[in-house]
Structure formats: structure tokens, C-alpha cells
Amino acid sequence: MVTIKDVAKAANVSISTVSRVLNNSGYSSMSTKEKVNKAVEELKFQKNMVATAMIKKQTSTLGLIIPDIKNIFYGELTRAIEDQAHQYGFNVILCNTDNDLEKEAEYLNFLLRKGIDGIIFSTPEINDKNIKEVMKNRPDVPLILLGSQVKNVRLDEVLVDNFEGGYQATAHLLDHGHQRIGYIGGQKDSYATVERYKGYAKALEDYGIEPMDEYLKLDEFKIHSGYHRGKELLKMSEPPTAVFAGNDAIAVGVYKAARELGISIPEELSVIGFDDSQFAEIVDPELTTIRTPISEMGEKTVELAIQIVREGKNFKETVTFQPSLIERGSTAKVNNHYLVRKYPS
């Protein structure tokens, strides 16, 4: 078995120098690093990760908690986080909660027992009690919130401006002449749902239109939610001429509902989503949506986490990314011919 002593001999440096290079601690010249890395590669040397973790009191591992791995958005986000963590020499343990607080608590306990270096918490509920519990009992463990805020909690946060995105989406529809605009959001205690609705309501107000409770539907950020809630909206005696879907998955469900009811997009119904996930380009017509900079947010979150782990710097900062409107084929000027549609009860 190749040891660190063998590497030091092959590189013609001391064991302590090899240790510094491998653990990225202290100063080593570029030429020294090259010699050590060349010896490591030629000898196929593998560090004893357990021993390294015991010495450094670090495992070079981050926990990532997400609510729904089946959602394309979280697939893209997870990939961005894993890729960036790998660049820093960190591994990622993925935990999928299915929006179940009990399952979430079990995962948190598991990660803490594993001696995780830090936890990235993607889109928790506004009143997530598990986060508050970890902060109380394990204040030494870095926690970073990604995509959401938790009430009465001060942590590092990486967000997209959901209010601005909701406003942009609704203003886009209003500028196309739509006045009856439905909003289908996710869970009522979701930060994204609440903030996107606030942007939606503010845009309507600024254009002199009173938000109508009948056009508000909340469920989950899933395709079936857009389908069922979309049907409810489209079968009203005075249905909306446009729908702002709280995410692209919901928008896909609205497409399905419209198709079953014989309603064409965008001729009879305009639809706009949120996220600009892969869904947006695989539906027909392609989906107009609000782009969330998914990769950039994931990368920034990892950078913050590793900065805290390696340097102990924790400024409890909030980093907010700006969304942008991506206009495709699912929105159009309102067609007055289709303003009233009647459906059998």
C-alpha cells in the first residue's frame, strides 16, 4: 500500500510538505505542488479520508436538502451545486424531503451524526421548525438557505427576487392587454408562493386592476397542481385570458388542462411560468417564463458554505439575484373574441 512517506520520497520533499499540499494548508510553491501532485498520480496514492477528517475536524462534505428531486428545477440546481462543490474538493449528500417535515428532521439528524461540514437548505417553509431546532442545538454547524427565507431566523441566504419576478410576469401580460389574469402558486407557506403573489398583486394594482380571489389558486409546485387548478380557472363563467404559473411545472399542467378543454395557447389563453427550467423549451408552444439564474445561485451558495467551513467567516449575508423575462411563444395580445367562454357545469 502506498503511503504518504512514499509520495514524499518520490517528490523529494518532506512528509509535512506533502501534507500541506494535499490538505491545501499553509504555503507551498507552484513547483512543489506540481512535484507532489505528479508523485501522487504516478503512485496512485489515496488519502485516508477518515484520518484527515479526524485531524482537521472536517469531512469535506456538504448536505443538500431539497423538497422534490422529480422537479426539473431541483435537478438542475443539484447538478450546479454538486459541480461547484467538486471544484473545491467537497462531496455532497443529497436528501429529498418530499415536503415532509418529519422526513426532513430525520435527514437533518442523519447529516449531523455524519459530522457534515455544512448544510445547504433549499426552499424550506417560511416557518420551518427544524431549522430553528438545529440553530438552537448545533450553532456550530453552518446553515445556508437557498431560495427561501425563514421567519425570525438570521442566516446566510441566497435568493432570487421573487417579488420582482412576479411583477415582471404580470406586467408582461397586462402590457398584452390582459386584465383577467389567474395566478396558480405552490404551497401557501412557501416563500416563493407568497413573494411571487405579492409581485402579481402589485402589478395589477399599478395598472388599476383589483386582484380577484377567484383567480387565485394555491396547491403545490407540481404539474398536477397546474392541471387541476388550471381546469378550475378555465371552467369559470368568466375565465382568465391569461395565467401566471408559479413555476414551469405548474405551467405544464395548465397546458394539459387547456388542451383537454380545447383551448389554444396563446390564441385563446396566454401562459407564463417561472424558473426557465428545461420544461420551458420542451412544451409547444415554448413557454414564456421568468428566468431564475439556477446555476449562478447554486455556485454562489457553495462558495458561501465553503468560505464559512474553511475560514470560519459567517457574515449572515443575503445575496439576491435578479430574475429576467424570457419571452417565447406562449403569450400574445389578448383576443377579444375569446374573452367569454362557457362550459357545462
C-alpha positions as CSV (number, residue, x, y, z in Angstrom):
1,M,0.0,0.0,0.0
2,V,1.4,3.4,-1.0
3,T,1.9,5.8,2.0
4,I,2.5,9.5,2.3
5,K,6.1,8.6,3.0
6,D,6.4,7.0,-0.4
7,V,5.0,10.2,-2.0
8,A,7.4,12.4,-0.1
9,K,10.3,10.3,-1.3
10,A,9.2,10.3,-4.9
11,A,8.7,14.0,-4.9
12,N,11.9,14.6,-3.0
13,V,10.2,16.7,-0.3
14,S,9.3,16.2,3.3
15,I,6.2,14.4,4.6
16,S,4.9,17.7,6.1
17,T,5.2,19.3,2.7
18,V,3.2,16.6,1.1
19,S,0.6,17.0,3.9
20,R,0.4,20.8,3.2
21,V,-0.2,20.3,-0.5
22,L,-2.7,17.5,-0.1
23,N,-4.7,19.4,2.5
24,N,-4.3,22.8,0.9
25,S,-3.0,24.3,4.1
26,G,0.0,26.6,4.5
27,Y,2.2,27.8,1.7
28,S,3.8,25.7,-1.0
29,S,5.3,26.9,-4.2
30,M,3.8,26.0,-7.5
31,S,6.7,23.8,-8.5
32,T,6.5,21.9,-5.2
33,K,2.7,21.4,-5.7
34,E,3.4,20.1,-9.2
35,K,6.0,17.6,-7.9
36,V,3.8,16.3,-5.2
37,N,0.7,16.0,-7.4
38,K,2.8,14.2,-10.1
39,A,4.1,11.7,-7.5
40,V,0.5,11.2,-6.2
41,E,-0.7,10.5,-9.7
42,E,2.2,8.1,-10.6
43,L,1.9,6.2,-7.3
44,K,-1.9,6.2,-7.4
45,F,-1.8,7.4,-3.8
46,Q,-5.2,7.8,-2.0
47,K,-5.6,9.9,1.2
48,N,-7.1,8.3,4.2
49,M,-10.2,10.5,4.3
50,V,-11.2,9.3,7.8
51,A,-7.8,10.2,9.3
52,T,-7.8,13.5,7.5
53,A,-11.3,14.3,8.8
54,M,-10.2,13.5,12.4
55,I,-7.2,15.7,12.2
56,K,-8.9,18.7,10.5
57,K,-12.3,18.1,12.2
58,Q,-13.7,18.3,8.7
59,T,-15.2,15.8,6.3
60,S,-15.2,17.9,3.1
61,T,-18.8,17.0,2.8
62,L,-21.9,19.2,2.5
63,G,-25.5,18.2,3.0
64,L,-28.1,19.4,0.4
65,I,-31.8,19.3,1.4
66,I,-34.3,19.7,-1.3
67,P,-38.1,19.2,-1.4
68,D,-38.7,17.4,-4.6
69,I,-36.0,15.7,-6.8
70,K,-38.6,14.9,-9.5
71,N,-38.9,18.7,-10.2
72,I,-36.6,19.6,-13.0
73,F,-35.7,22.8,-11.3
74,Y,-34.2,20.9,-8.3
75,G,-32.4,18.5,-10.7
76,E,-30.7,21.5,-12.4
77,L,-29.9,23.1,-9.0
78,T,-28.5,19.9,-7.5
79,R,-26.2,19.5,-10.5
80,A,-24.9,23.1,-10.2
81,I,-24.2,22.6,-6.5
82,E,-22.5,19.2,-6.9
83,D,-20.3,20.5,-9.8
84,Q,-19.2,23.6,-7.8
85,A,-18.6,21.6,-4.7
86,H,-16.4,19.1,-6.6
87,Q,-14.3,22.0,-7.8
88,Y,-13.5,22.7,-4.1
89,G,-12.8,19.1,-3.3
90,F,-16.1,18.7,-1.5
91,N,-18.7,15.9,-1.7
92,V,-22.5,16.4,-1.5
93,I,-25.0,14.2,0.3
94,L,-28.5,14.7,-1.3
95,C,-31.6,14.5,0.9
96,N,-35.0,14.6,-0.7
97,T,-37.8,15.5,1.8
98,D,-41.0,15.4,-0.3
99,N,-42.0,18.5,1.6
100,D,-42.4,16.3,4.7
101,L,-41.2,18.0,7.9
102,E,-40.7,14.6,9.7
103,K,-38.6,13.2,6.9
104,E,-36.7,16.5,6.9
105,A,-35.9,16.2,10.6
106,E,-34.7,12.6,10.1
107,Y,-32.3,13.8,7.3
108,L,-31.0,16.6,9.5
109,N,-30.2,14.2,12.3
110,F,-28.5,11.9,9.9
111,L,-26.3,14.6,8.5
112,L,-25.4,15.9,11.9
113,R,-24.4,12.4,13.0
114,K,-22.2,12.1,9.9
115,G,-20.2,15.2,11.1
116,I,-21.2,17.1,8.0
117,D,-19.3,20.4,7.4
118,G,-22.3,22.4,6.4
119,I,-25.9,22.1,5.2
120,I,-27.5,23.8,2.2
121,F,-31.2,24.1,2.8
122,S,-33.2,24.7,-0.5
123,T,-36.6,26.3,-0.3
124,P,-37.7,25.4,3.2
125,E,-41.1,26.5,4.6
126,I,-41.4,30.0,6.0
127,N,-41.9,28.6,9.5
128,D,-39.6,25.6,9.3
129,K,-39.2,24.5,12.9
130,N,-36.4,22.0,12.0
131,I,-34.0,24.8,11.0
132,K,-34.7,26.7,14.2
133,E,-34.1,23.5,16.2
134,V,-30.7,22.9,14.5
135,M,-29.7,26.5,15.1
136,K,-30.6,26.1,18.8
137,N,-28.8,22.8,19.4
138,R,-26.0,22.9,16.9
139,P,-25.0,26.6,16.3
140,D,-21.5,25.4,15.2
141,V,-22.9,23.8,12.0
142,P,-23.1,26.3,9.1
143,L,-26.6,26.5,7.6
144,I,-27.3,28.3,4.3
145,L,-30.8,29.0,3.0
146,L,-31.2,28.7,-0.8
147,G,-34.2,30.2,-2.5
148,S,-36.2,31.0,0.7
149,Q,-36.3,32.8,4.0
150,V,-37.4,31.5,7.4
151,K,-39.3,33.8,9.8
152,N,-37.3,35.2,12.8
153,V,-34.1,33.5,11.6
154,R,-30.9,35.2,10.5
155,L,-28.7,33.0,8.3
156,D,-26.8,33.3,5.1
157,E,-29.3,33.4,2.3
158,V,-29.1,33.1,-1.5
159,L,-32.3,34.3,-3.1
160,V,-33.9,35.3,-6.4
161,D,-36.1,38.4,-6.2
162,N,-39.4,36.6,-6.4
163,F,-41.4,39.8,-5.9
164,E,-39.7,41.4,-9.0
165,G,-40.2,38.2,-11.0
166,G,-43.9,38.1,-10.1
167,Y,-44.3,41.7,-11.1
168,Q,-42.5,41.3,-14.4
169,A,-44.6,38.3,-15.3
170,T,-47.9,40.0,-14.6
171,A,-46.8,43.3,-16.2
172,H,-45.9,41.4,-19.3
173,L,-49.5,40.0,-19.5
174,L,-51.0,43.4,-18.7
175,D,-49.0,45.0,-21.4
176,H,-50.5,42.5,-23.8
177,G,-54.0,43.7,-22.9
178,H,-54.9,41.0,-20.4
179,Q,-56.9,42.1,-17.4
180,R,-58.3,38.8,-16.2
181,I,-55.1,37.1,-15.0
182,G,-55.1,34.0,-12.9
183,Y,-52.3,33.1,-10.5
184,I,-51.6,29.4,-9.6
185,G,-49.0,29.2,-6.8
186,G,-47.4,26.5,-4.7
187,Q,-47.9,25.8,-1.0
188,K,-49.4,28.7,0.9
189,D,-46.5,28.7,3.4
190,S,-43.9,28.8,0.6
191,Y,-41.7,31.9,0.5
192,A,-41.7,31.8,-3.3
193,T,-45.5,31.5,-3.5
194,V,-46.0,34.5,-1.2
195,E,-43.5,36.8,-2.7
196,R,-44.5,36.0,-6.3
197,Y,-48.1,36.6,-5.4
198,K,-47.1,40.0,-3.9
199,G,-45.5,40.9,-7.2
200,Y,-48.5,39.8,-9.1
201,A,-50.9,41.8,-6.9
202,K,-48.7,44.9,-7.1
203,A,-48.6,44.9,-10.8
204,L,-52.4,44.6,-11.0
205,E,-52.7,47.5,-8.6
206,D,-50.3,49.6,-10.6
207,Y,-52.3,49.0,-13.7
208,G,-55.6,49.9,-11.9
209,I,-56.9,46.4,-11.6
210,E,-58.2,44.9,-8.3
211,P,-56.9,41.4,-7.6
212,M,-59.7,38.9,-7.5
213,D,-59.8,36.0,-5.1
214,E,-61.5,33.8,-7.7
215,Y,-58.4,33.9,-9.8
216,L,-56.0,32.9,-7.1
217,K,-55.3,29.1,-6.7
218,L,-52.7,27.6,-4.4
219,D,-51.5,24.0,-4.4
220,E,-48.0,22.6,-5.0
221,F,-45.2,23.4,-7.4
222,K,-46.1,20.3,-9.5
223,I,-47.6,19.5,-12.9
224,H,-50.8,18.0,-11.4
225,S,-51.5,21.3,-9.5
226,G,-51.4,23.3,-12.7
227,Y,-53.7,20.8,-14.3
228,H,-56.4,20.6,-11.7
229,R,-56.2,24.3,-10.6
230,G,-55.9,25.3,-14.3
231,K,-59.1,23.4,-15.1
232,E,-60.9,25.2,-12.2
233,L,-59.9,28.6,-13.6
234,L,-60.6,27.8,-17.2
235,K,-64.1,26.4,-16.5
236,M,-65.3,29.6,-14.7
237,S,-68.1,31.6,-16.3
238,E,-65.6,34.4,-16.9
239,P,-62.3,32.6,-17.1
240,P,-59.0,34.4,-17.1
241,T,-57.5,35.1,-20.5
242,A,-54.0,34.6,-19.1
243,V,-52.4,32.5,-16.3
244,F,-49.3,33.3,-14.3
245,A,-48.0,29.9,-13.2
246,G,-45.9,29.9,-10.0
247,N,-43.3,27.7,-11.7
248,D,-42.7,26.0,-15.1
249,A,-44.1,22.7,-13.8
250,I,-47.4,24.3,-12.9
251,A,-47.4,25.9,-16.4
252,V,-47.1,22.4,-18.0
253,G,-50.2,21.4,-16.0
254,V,-52.1,24.4,-17.3
255,Y,-51.1,23.4,-20.9
256,K,-52.6,20.0,-20.3
257,A,-55.8,21.4,-18.9
258,A,-56.2,23.8,-21.8
259,R,-55.6,21.1,-24.3
260,E,-58.3,18.9,-22.8
261,L,-60.7,21.8,-22.8
262,G,-59.9,22.6,-26.5
263,I,-58.3,26.0,-25.6
264,S,-55.4,27.0,-27.8
265,I,-52.2,28.7,-26.4
266,P,-51.6,31.6,-27.0
267,E,-54.5,32.4,-29.3
268,E,-57.2,31.8,-26.5
269,L,-55.0,31.7,-23.4
270,S,-51.6,33.2,-22.6
271,V,-49.5,31.3,-20.1
272,I,-46.3,32.5,-18.3
273,G,-44.1,30.4,-16.0
274,F,-41.3,30.9,-13.6
275,D,-37.7,29.5,-13.4
276,D,-36.9,28.9,-17.1
277,S,-36.2,25.2,-16.5
278,Q,-36.0,22.6,-19.2
279,F,-39.8,22.4,-19.2
280,A,-39.9,25.8,-20.9
281,E,-38.3,24.6,-24.2
282,I,-40.0,21.2,-24.5
283,V,-43.6,22.3,-24.5
284,D,-45.4,23.6,-27.6
285,P,-45.5,26.5,-27.9
286,E,-42.3,27.2,-26.0
287,L,-43.1,28.8,-22.6
288,T,-42.6,32.4,-21.9
289,T,-41.2,32.5,-18.4
290,I,-39.2,34.3,-15.7
291,R,-35.6,33.1,-15.6
292,T,-34.2,32.2,-12.3
293,P,-30.3,32.1,-12.6
294,I,-30.2,28.5,-11.2
295,S,-26.6,27.7,-11.8
296,E,-25.3,31.0,-10.6
297,M,-27.3,30.7,-7.4
298,G,-26.1,27.1,-6.7
299,E,-22.5,28.2,-7.3
300,K,-22.7,31.2,-5.0
301,T,-24.3,29.0,-2.3
302,V,-21.4,26.6,-2.4
303,E,-18.9,29.4,-2.3
304,L,-20.5,30.8,0.9
305,A,-20.7,27.4,2.5
306,I,-17.0,26.6,1.9
307,Q,-15.9,30.1,3.0
308,I,-17.6,29.5,6.3
309,V,-16.2,26.0,6.7
310,R,-12.6,26.8,5.8
311,E,-12.3,30.3,7.1
312,G,-14.9,30.5,9.8
313,K,-16.3,33.6,8.2
314,N,-20.0,34.0,8.7
315,F,-21.5,37.4,8.0
316,K,-25.1,36.2,7.8
317,E,-25.4,37.9,4.4
318,T,-28.3,37.9,2.0
319,V,-27.3,37.5,-1.7
320,T,-30.2,38.4,-4.1
321,F,-30.1,37.5,-7.8
322,Q,-32.4,39.3,-10.2
323,P,-34.8,37.5,-12.5
324,S,-35.4,38.2,-16.1
325,L,-38.2,37.8,-18.6
326,I,-37.7,35.2,-21.3
327,E,-40.4,35.8,-24.0
328,R,-41.3,32.8,-26.1
329,G,-44.5,31.7,-27.8
330,S,-47.0,31.1,-25.0
331,T,-48.1,34.7,-24.6
332,A,-49.8,37.0,-27.0
333,K,-52.1,40.0,-27.2
334,V,-55.5,39.4,-25.7
335,N,-58.0,38.2,-28.3
336,N,-61.4,39.9,-27.5
337,H,-63.2,37.2,-29.5
338,Y,-62.4,34.7,-26.7
339,L,-63.0,36.9,-23.6
340,V,-66.1,34.9,-22.6
341,R,-66.2,31.1,-22.7
342,K,-69.0,28.9,-21.5
343,Y,-68.6,25.4,-20.1
344,P,-71.3,23.0,-19.0
345,S,-71.4,22.6,-15.2
